[in-house]
Amino acid sequence: MSSYKRNAFTYATIVAFGGFVFGLDAAVISGTVKFITEEFSLNPMQLGIVVGAPSIGVLLALFFAGSACNALGRRTTLKIIALLYLISAVGATIAPTYWTLVASRFLGGLAFSSISVASMYIGEIAPPKWRGKLVSMTQINIVLGLSAAYFINYLILNYANSDAAWVVSTGLKTNVWRWMLGSEIIPAFAWLVALFFIPRSPAWLMLNGKKEEAINTLRKIQAEEEVTILISEMENEITTGSQDHSLVSQLKEIFSKKMRVILIIATTIAIAQQATGINAILFYAPTVFEQIGGGSDTAFMQSIWVGLTSVVFTILGLLLVDKLGRRPLIIWGMAWIILSLGICFYGFQTARYTITTEAITALSSVDNVQRLQPIVGVEYGSDIEFKKALEDNLGAVDARNYESILIQKAATINSILILVGILSFIAAFHFSVGPVMWVLFSEIFPNSIRGIAIPFFTLITSLVSMLVQVFFPKQLATMGISYTLLFYAVTVAIGLVILYRYLVETKNMTIEEIQLKLQNK
């Protein structure tokens, strides 16, 4: 590998590691849901707020991320983001109250803009033929972070259930969720240090009149014969583009007539990516798997399968994104997502829930289990009906605390079909719309407005993500798991129709060539 290729790969790897920190931060909360619910006596809406707090934070951050990228540069903005991750991890680990935990998670959400800024930076340093792979490295790191979070949660839970002396002396047994959240501290610190070794973006340097430094940076990451061509293209785009780089001016350009197709594509994929419900599955993984009836320990183990599936299919998508192209992966991937969610809907829709006399005898862990005697032998046709009966007989607090084991004893459900459906959904997302959206964001916007455009459309996807995370516990309690998944499938289907009409292929094209193709369409 030549030195410039090695440099481009190294810089992209460092920046993409922020995806690992993001994935770890996002998914580690899944293992804490039960513990923080019990410790702070949370209702479904309060639980949704603490889980979704980072997505609320990123909404605020993205209002400033574009301006920060333009004013301070991509590199400096990434350093600030890494510092926010570190402070958030420490704060959440030692949080003494519910609201300090929410505040710490919210602060971490300010750092969630790392994904858009990373895609922007990598897209600007990557050679065209490598751009798809290098930008997708962020998604690889995200799923590695997700997988690490599930694995760490599983290990911590297992150790917490043992009576080893070190477990007792370190407080692991009584502070399980704090150890889980604290696992992010070391990776966040490592990323912050590594960011001091990357150069500033050549596109940002050109926009700020630092041509010589831009040339020197390009020589580190591009073949010598390409440097002059790229500099010329950047100068031409700056000259022909708007000379007013204010926030208002760039937002006006995003909504201008020549950007109409780009606006439709970016808005649709930004909504559709999170409307799949991916973060409901990832951030509440053990909770989702408890609905199958496997119990808490089994649910944590099945969450690891989610992480492994994410890694395998993200790598596969990474290998194929520059071969098959962006459009086929998006279109067929979304169709695959719809099919997978349909399988899950059918599996949950046909489930039945019945508490038997034998189950009552075996439920020694439930206080005053005879309270369930009025519903023994009664068959319930949905999880909503069953949970309502539990609440009527046990009260809201005990029904919530014992929900997992009661579903495990009562459910007659095709758990294999649902598990296959969920893993198929995870595979489809990470093979297609998951990583490819960020590739498209790094390609379809002109250099003159990308500093605002990428954070702006990331703001849209983050808003949808926040709504999914905050309202999922409420949807689970009111709509049930089956109709919640059906709702996601219908939303994705609408996005698929729109993208089938407007999405164009962009592989192996320079950013300038992509602009011409989109504007001609």
N, C-alpha and C positions, 0 to 999 in steps of 0.2 A: 504494500500500500504506500502510495506516495505521501510526502510529508503534509501537503495541503489537505489531502483526504483524511489523513490521520488527525490533523488539527480540527477539521470540521466535525469529525466524529467525536473527538474528545470534548469540544465545547458543547456540542449538542447533548452528549451524555450527562455532563455536569448540570446543564439547565434542566434536562428532562428528569433528573433525580428529584426535582421538586414534585413531580408527579407521584413518586413513592411516598413522600411526606404527606401529600394531599390524600392519597389512597388510605394511608395508615390513619390519618386524622379522621377521615370520613367514616371508615368502617369500624374502627375500634369501639365506637360508641354502641355498636350493635350488641356487644357482649355485656354492656353495662346496664342495658334497659331495665332488666328485672331488678337489679340491685339498687339503682337510683330511684326506681319507682317505689320500692319498699322503704328505702331510707328517708325519702322526702315525701312519702304518701301522695304520689302524683296521680291526677286524673288523666284521661287520654289526651286532652288538649295541652296540659302542662308537659306531658311527655313529648308530644309533638314539637312543642316550642324548644325544649332543651336539645332534642335531636336535630331539629331544623335551624337552630340558632346560627350555625355557620353560613347557611344559605341566605339567612336574613342579613348577616354581616357583609356577604359578598355583594349584595345589591347596593349597599352604600359604597363599598370599595370601588366597584366598577364605574361609579360616577366620576371617580378621581383617577382611576388607573390609566385611562387614555391620556389625560393631561399630564400625569406623572411620567408616562413613557415618553411623551413629546418634550417635556421640560427638563426632566432629569436624565432621561435615557433609559433604555430597556435594562441595562445591567444594574444601575443603581436602584431602579424600581424592584428588581428581583431580590436585591440584598435586603431592602426594607421588608419585603414579603417574607423572606426567610426568618428575619428577626421577629416578626409578628407570630409566625408559627411557633417559635421557641417560647416566647412569652405566654402564649395561649396554652401550650402544653403544660408548662409549669403551673400556671394559674388554675387550670382544670384539675390537676392532680391534687392540689392542696385546698381546693374550694371547700369552705366550711358550711356554706348554705346553698340552697337551690339557685338563688339569684346570682351568686358569685360564680356558680358553675355555668349558668346561662351566659353571663357576661364574658367569661373566659372563652366559651365556645363561640360567642359572637365575635370576639377579637380574632379568633382563628379564622372565622369566615372572611374577615378583611383580607386574609392571606390567600383565600381560595381563588382570587384573581390570578394566581400564579399560573394556572393552566392557559389562560388567554395570552398572558405576557410571554410565557415559554414558547407557545406556538408562534407568536409574532417574531420573537428573537430567532428561533431555529429556522423559520421560513425565510428569514433575511440573510442567514449565513450559509444555508444549504445550497449546493449545486442543484439545478433543476431536476436532474435524473435521480438525485438522492432525496429530494425534498419529502416525498411521501413517506419514505422509510424513517428519515430523521425526525420529522414532526410526529410520526406515530410512536416514536420512542417514549414520548410523554405518556401515551396511553399504556404502553408496556409497563412503565414504572408505576402508573396508577394501579393497575391490576396486581402488580407485585406487592404494592403497599396494602391493597385490599386483602390479598392472600396472607400476607404477614400478619395483618390485624386479626384475621380469623384464627390463624394458627397460634398466635400469642394469647388470644383470649381463651382458646381451648386448653393450652398448657397451664395458664394461670388458674383456670377453673379446676383443672385436675389436681394441681399442687395444693390449692386451697382446701380441697376435700380430704387431704391427707393429714396425718397427725405428726409429721416430722417436726423436730425441734426448731429448725430454722424457719419453718412456715409460721409457727407460733411467735417466735422472737421478732420476726420482721414485720408482723402485723398483716401478712398476706391473707390470712384466714378471715380477718374482720374488715379488710380494706381492699377487697377484690377489684372493685371498679376503679379505685385510685391507681392500682398497679397497672391496670389495662390502659388507662389514659396516660400514665407516665411513660409508657413504652415509646412515645413519640419524641421525647426530649432529645435523646442522642442523635437520631437521624436529622432532626431539625437543625441542631448545632453543626453537624457535619456538612450539611448543605450550605449553610451560611458561610462557613470557612471556604468551601470549594468555589463559591461564586467570585471570590477575589482573584481567581486565576483565569477568567474569561475576558475577551476583548469587548469593546463597545461595538454595537451593531453598525455595519457600514452604511445601511440605509439611513439610520438616524444621524450619523456623522455627515452624510451628504446634505440632508435636510437642514442641518445646522451650519453649513458652510465649512466643514472640516474635511475638504477634499483629500488632502495629503494623508491624513490619518485613515480615511476610508480606503484609500489605495493600499496603504500598508497592511490594513486588516484583511482586505480582499486577497492580497498576496499570500496570506497565511492559510486561506481556506478555499482558494480557487486556483485553477491552472493559470499560468502567467498570460497565455494568449486570450483568456476570458476576461481578465481584469479590465482592459481598455474598453471592451465591448460593454461590459456591465456598467462601468462608470458613465459611458456615453448614453446608455439607456436610462440610467437614473437621472442624468442631467436633462435629457429630453423630456422625461415625465414631469420633472420639477418645473421645467419651463412651460410646458403645455397645460399643466394642472393649475389649480387655483393657487394664487400666491398668498391668499389669506388663510393662514393655518390656525385660526381661532376655532374654538369648540363649536360655536354656532355655525360658522362657515362650513366646517367639515360635516356637521350633521345635515346641513342643507344639501350638500353634495350627495350624501348617502341617499337622500330622498328625491334627488333630481331625476329627470326623465331618462338620462343615459344610464342611470344605475338601477333602473326599474327591475330588470331580470335578476340582477345580483341581490336586490332587496328581497324579492320573492323567494329566491333560493335560500338565502341566509336566514330569513325569518322563519320559513317553514322548517328547515332542518334544526334550527335552534329550539323550536317548540317541540318538534317530533322526537328529538333525541331524549329529552327528559320526560315527555308524555308517555313514553314506553313504560314508565313506572320503575325504571332500573334502580333508582335510589331508594324506593320503597323496599325492594327486594334486598339490595346490598346493605342498607343501613339498619334494616330490621330483620336480617336474615334468620337469626334464631327464633324470633317471634313468628315469622312466616312458616318456618319448618315445624314449629309447635302445633300449627293448625292442621298438620298432616296426622298428628297423633303419636309422634315419636318420643315426646318428653324432652326435658331441657338438655340432658347430656347428649342425646342423639341429635338434637337440633344443632348444638354447637359443632358436632362432628360433621354433619351435613353441610354446615356453612363452609367448612374447609373445602368440600367438593366444589362449592360455588367459586372459591378463590382459584382452585386449580384449573377449573374449566375456563375461567376468565383469562388466565395466563396462556393456556394452550391456544385458544382461539384468537387472542390478540396477537400472539406471535405469528400465527398462520395468516391473519389479515395483514400484518406488517410485511410479510414476505410476498404477498400477492397484490398489494395496493398499487405498486408501480408496474405490475404485469397485466392484471385484469383491468385496472383502471378504477376511478372513483365511482362513476355512475353504476356499473354492474354491482359493485359491492353494496352501495346504498340501496338500490331498488330491490334486488333479490334478498338482501339482508332484512329489510323492513317487512317484506312478505313472509320471511322465515319467522320474524318476531311475532307477527299477527297469528300465524299458525300455532306457534308455541304457547302464546297466551290463551288461544282457543282451547288447546289441550288441557291447560290448567283449569280454565273455567269449567269444562266438562267434568273433570275429576272432582273438583270441589262441589259442583252443582249436584252430583249424584251421591254425595256423602250422606250418611245418616248417623244420628247420635242417640244412644240409648244407655242409660245407667242401669246395670243389672244388680241383682241381689249379691252375686259373687263379687262384683266390683266394689260394692259398699263394704263388704267384709275385708277386702284387700286394701281399702283406702285408710290405713291406720294413721297416715300423716296428716289427714284432714281433721281439724278440731271439731268435735261434736258432729261426726259424719252423718248421724241419724237425721240431721236437718234435711238431707237429700231424699229421705224416704218417700215424700209425696210425688217425686218424679221417677221413682224406680219403675222400669218397664215401659216408660213413655218414650215413643220414638219421635225425634225431632228432625225435620227435613232440611234444616240449615244450621250453620254455626251461629247465626244471629238468634234464632229461636232457642237454641240450647244455652247460649250465654245469658239470655234474658231469664230463662228458668233458673239457672245457677244464681243469678243476682237476686231473684225473688226469694230464694230459699236460704242463701248464705249471706246476703248483704253484699254491697259493692266491693268492699275491701277484700273479704275472704274469697269472693268469686274471682277477683283479679289475681290474688296471690296463688290460688289453687287451680287456676284455669288450665295450665299446661298438663298436670297429671290427670285432671278430670277429662279433658279432651282425649288424652292417651287411652283412658279406660273406656270411654263411651263411643269413640269414632269407629264406624264401619266405612272405610274409605279406601279407594284405590291409590295407596301411597306411592307405589312404584310408577304409575302413570303420571301422577303429579310431580314427582321428583324428576322424571325424565323431561316433563314439560318445562319445569323451572330451569333445569340445566341446559335444555335446548334454547330457551329464551336468553340465558346468560351467554351462551356460545354465539347466538345470532347477533346480539348487541355488540359484543366485543370483537366480532369478526367484521362488522360493517359500520353502522352509524356511530358507534362509540368512538373509535379512533378517526374515522374518515371525516367526520364533521370538522375536527381540528385541522386536518390536512386541507380541506376546502377553505376554511377560514384563513389559513396561511397563504392561500393562492388567489382568491377571487377579488380581493380588494386592492386598489391601486396603492402604491407606496405613499402617495401624498395624504391619504386619509386612513391608512391601516392602523395608525396609532390610536385613532378614535373608533374606527369601525369594528375592530375585533373585540375590544372591551364592550362596545355598545351591544353587539349581538350576543356576547357572552352574558351580558346583563339579562337579556331575554331568556336565555336557557337557564340561567341561575334563578330567575323569578319562577319559572315553571318548576324547577327542582325544589325550591323552597316550598311551593304550594303542595307538591307531592309529599315531601317529608313531614311537613307540619300537619297535614290533614289525613295522612294515611291511618294513624291510630283511630281517628274519628270515623273515617270511611269503614275501617275494619269493624268498628262497633255498631255502625248504622246500616251500611250496605252489605256487609259480609265480604269475605275474601273473594268469592266467585264473581260477584258483580263489580267489585273494584277492579279485578283483572280484566273483565270484559270492557269496562270503561276505558282502560288503557289501550286495549286492542282497537277499539273503534276510533280513538283519537289518532293512533298511528296510521290507520287505514286512510284517513283523510289526508294526512301528510304525504303518504305514498302516492296518492292520485296527483297531487300538486307537483311533487318532485319528478314524477314520471313525465310530466308535460314540460317542465322548464330546465331540469338539471342537464348540463352538458359535460362532456368529458374534458378533463384538464391535465391528464398525465403527460409527463415529458415536455411540458411547455413552460416558457419563461412567464413570469408574472405579467409582463407587458403583452405577450401574445394572448394570454388568457383574457386580458381586458378587452382586446380587439374582438375576440370570439364572442364574448358575452354581450358586448355592445352591439355587434352585428345581429345577434339573435333578437 
